[in-house]
Amino acid sequence: MSDRSTRILRGLSLFAAVFAFGLVMFGAFVRLSNAGLSCPDWPTCYGQVTWPEHAHAVAKADAEFPGRPYEAHKAWREQVHRMLAGTLGVAVLVMALLAAWRQRWTRVLVIVSAVFAAAGVTMYMRGEHVWSSGLAVLAIALPLLAAIGLRRPGAWRISVLALAVIIFQAMLGMWTVTLLLKPIVVLGHLLGGMTTFALLAWAALRYAGVGADDDRMAGLRKGVIVGLVLLGCQIALGGWTSSNYAALACGYGPGSFPECLGQWMPPADYHQGFILWRGIGVNFEGGILDQSARTAIQMVHRLGALVVFCYLLGLAYRLVKRGLRFGGIAVAVVLVAQVSLGISNVYFGLPLAVATMHNGCAALLLFTLVANLARTQPRRGDRMFGKLEARA
């Protein structure tokens, strides 16, 4: 690959990573402001590319969707979120093309994947859902095959892999609307957004040359990977808490933290709280679980937060001791900020700004671990994603 292409990939991956972080924040804002179903169709909003603005368009929207009255202050948020996601998708497609261009067959797979994705959306809008789903599966599978077959390791493979992830993320966004905020789908959409951000951040760091000169930090790298796994589980618990409207299950104000409803061990139904699939056709907006099930979710989320806090604080100390002073301090600072925001969410009754920052801070914490992982990984090749090559 030419130096020019590498420079373009370096800049584009940085732009995409920053853009993805902003999209995670805006997506949290949309979800937490209860705007997730403000456009009852997909990918249009009440049949429009943007959203209804004039009186006759609003009247038509209300007539066509009587079960979902038009709310202008919410609809624009949802549709802008979709537009921003589409913009990120185009950026990732360009990254994947540049990364795969050197090998003809991987280049063809990426191009065909993009064509299938576009055709799938068109067929979905025409009501041909079976064909649309089939094309979507192929659109996801093709870049996965391209990433596996790509001879270049590390950032190049991640750039192609990110295309598969973001296409699947688009499908999750569609299902979030069509399945009426089903918690498992909303959770998947959150994890997909975080995964997209992490992959793009990793690619940006590796294209920028971030890495170790040798493999002397292999043991520390394993500790960072464990931290990433634990953080991923905790983000999933947070998504499950939010999608089941259990953030305030322990109340708010005095008696809500560290106690729950003024008790250390309140009544909790852990079985009902963690049933992942509850059928199709149920509207989950506002939540359907009873108090004891939501309490169970909140208690597990808090326990997970305690485990992650202790582990990452210890990891931060290890990073500093091994010479990664800035990386260790960054983990500790963002970790404390995240816990503080979580406690503030409960105590002050889930203010929208604080809840949105809590999601953004989770992404920042994820980034600090990804950055430390890149810093401990040898520059020449990535053993996690491909065989070491003599030349990058």
Long-range contacts (C-beta under 8 A, 24 or more apart in sequence): 1-98, 1-101, 1-102, 1-152, 1-156, 5-98, 5-101, 6-207, 8-98, 9-95, 9-98, 9-99, 9-155, 9-159, 9-203, 9-207, 10-204, 10-207, 10-208, 12-91, 12-94, 12-95, 12-98, 13-95, 13-155, 13-159, 13-200, 13-203, 13-204, 13-207, 14-204, 14-207, 14-208, 15-91, 16-88, 16-91, 16-92, 16-95, 16-162, 16-200, 16-204, 17-197, 17-200, 17-201, 17-203, 17-204, 19-84, 19-87, 19-88, 19-91, 20-88, 20-193, 20-196, 20-197, 20-200, 20-201, 21-197, 21-360, 21-363, 21-364, 21-367, 22-84, 23-81, 23-84, 23-85, 23-88, 23-193, 23-197, 24-193, 24-194, 24-197, 24-359, 24-360, 24-363, 25-356, 25-359, 25-360, 25-363, 26-80, 26-81, 26-84, 27-81, 27-189, 27-190, 27-193, 28-355, 28-356, 28-359, 28-360, 29-77, 29-352, 29-356, 30-77, 30-78, 30-81, 31-186, 31-242, 32-242, 32-350, 32-352, 32-355, 32-356, 32-359, 33-74, 33-77, 33-352, 34-74, 34-285, 35-71, 35-74, 35-75, 35-77, 35-78, 36-78, 36-176, 36-177, 36-181, 36-186, 36-285, 37-68, 37-78, 37-177, 37-180, 37-181, 37-285, 38-68, 38-71, 38-74, 38-75, 38-77, 38-78, 39-75, 39-78, 39-79, 39-82, 39-177, 40-65, 40-67, 40-68, 40-177, 41-65, 41-177, 42-82, 42-124, 42-173, 42-174, 42-177, 42-178, 43-82, 43-121, 43-125, 43-174, 44-125, 45-75, 45-78, 45-79, 45-82, 46-70, 46-75, 50-79, 51-75, 51-76, 51-79, 82-173, 85-169, 85-170, 85-173, 88-166, 88-196, 89-166, 89-167, 89-170, 92-159, 92-162, 92-163, 92-166, 92-196, 92-200, 93-163, 95-159, 95-162, 95-163, 95-203, 96-143, 96-146, 96-159, 96-160, 96-162, 96-163, 98-159, 99-150, 99-152, 99-155, 99-156, 99-157, 99-159, 99-160, 100-146, 100-150, 100-156, 100-159, 100-160, 102-151, 102-152, 103-149, 103-150, 103-151, 105-146, 105-149, 106-146, 106-149, 106-150, 106-160, 109-142, 109-143, 109-145, 109-146, 110-142, 110-143, 110-146, 110-160, 110-163, 112-142, 113-138, 113-139, 113-140, 113-142, 113-143, 113-146, 113-163, 113-164, 113-167, 114-139, 114-163, 116-142, 117-167, 117-170, 124-174, 136-167, 136-171, 139-167, 140-164, 140-167, 140-168, 140-171, 143-167, 150-386, 151-389, 152-386, 152-389, 152-392, 153-381, 153-382, 153-385, 153-386, 153-387, 153-388, 153-389, 154-206, 154-381, 154-382, 154-385, 154-386, 154-392, 155-202, 155-203, 155-206, 155-207, 155-382, 157-382, 157-385, 157-386, 158-199, 158-202, 158-203, 158-206, 158-385, 159-203, 161-199, 162-196, 162-199, 162-200, 162-203, 165-192, 165-195, 165-196, 165-199, 166-196, 168-192, 169-193, 169-196, 179-280, 180-281, 180-282, 180-283, 180-284, 180-285, 181-243, 181-283, 181-284, 181-285, 182-278, 182-280, 182-282, 182-284, 183-240, 183-243, 183-244, 183-276, 183-278, 183-284, 184-243, 184-276, 184-277, 186-239, 186-242, 186-243, 186-284, 187-236, 187-239, 187-240, 187-243, 190-235, 190-239, 190-242, 190-243, 191-232, 191-235, 191-236, 191-239, 194-232, 194-235, 194-362, 194-363, 194-366, 197-363, 197-366, 197-367, 198-366, 198-367, 198-370, 201-367, 201-370, 201-371, 202-370, 202-373, 202-374, 205-370, 205-371, 205-374, 206-374, 206-382, 209-379, 210-371, 210-374, 210-375, 211-374, 211-375, 211-377, 211-378, 211-379, 212-375, 212-376, 212-377, 212-378, 212-379, 213-378, 213-379, 214-378, 215-378, 217-322, 217-375, 217-376, 218-376, 220-318, 220-319, 220-322, 220-324, 220-376, 221-373, 221-376, 221-377, 223-315, 223-318, 224-315, 224-369, 224-372, 224-373, 224-376, 225-373, 226-311, 227-311, 227-312, 227-315, 227-369, 228-366, 228-369, 228-370, 228-373, 230-307, 230-308, 230-311, 230-312, 231-308, 231-312, 231-362, 231-365, 231-366, 231-369, 233-304, 233-308, 234-301, 234-304, 234-305, 234-307, 234-308, 235-362, 235-366, 237-297, 237-300, 237-301, 237-304, 238-301, 238-358, 238-359, 238-362, 240-274, 240-297, 240-301, 241-297, 241-298, 241-301, 243-284, 244-273, 244-287, 244-289, 244-293, 244-294, 244-297, 245-286, 245-287, 245-289, 245-294, 246-273, 246-287, 246-289, 246-293, 246-294, 246-295, 246-297, 246-298, 246-301, 247-298, 247-345, 247-346, 247-350, 247-355, 248-346, 248-349, 248-350, 249-291, 249-294, 249-295, 249-297, 249-298, 250-295, 250-298, 250-299, 250-346, 252-346, 252-347, 252-348, 252-349, 252-350, 253-347, 253-348, 253-349, 256-346, 256-347, 257-343, 257-346, 257-347, 258-302, 260-295, 260-298, 260-299, 260-302, 261-295, 266-295, 266-299, 267-292, 267-295, 268-292, 268-293, 268-295, 268-296, 268-299, 269-293, 269-295, 269-296, 270-296, 270-300, 272-296, 273-297, 273-300, 274-300, 305-339, 305-342, 309-335, 309-339, 312-365, 312-369, 319-372, 324-372, 324-375, 324-376, 327-368, 327-371, 327-372, 327-375, 328-372, 330-368, 330-371, 331-365, 331-368, 331-369, 331-372, 334-361, 334-364, 334-365, 334-368, 335-365, 337-361, 338-362, 338-364, 338-365
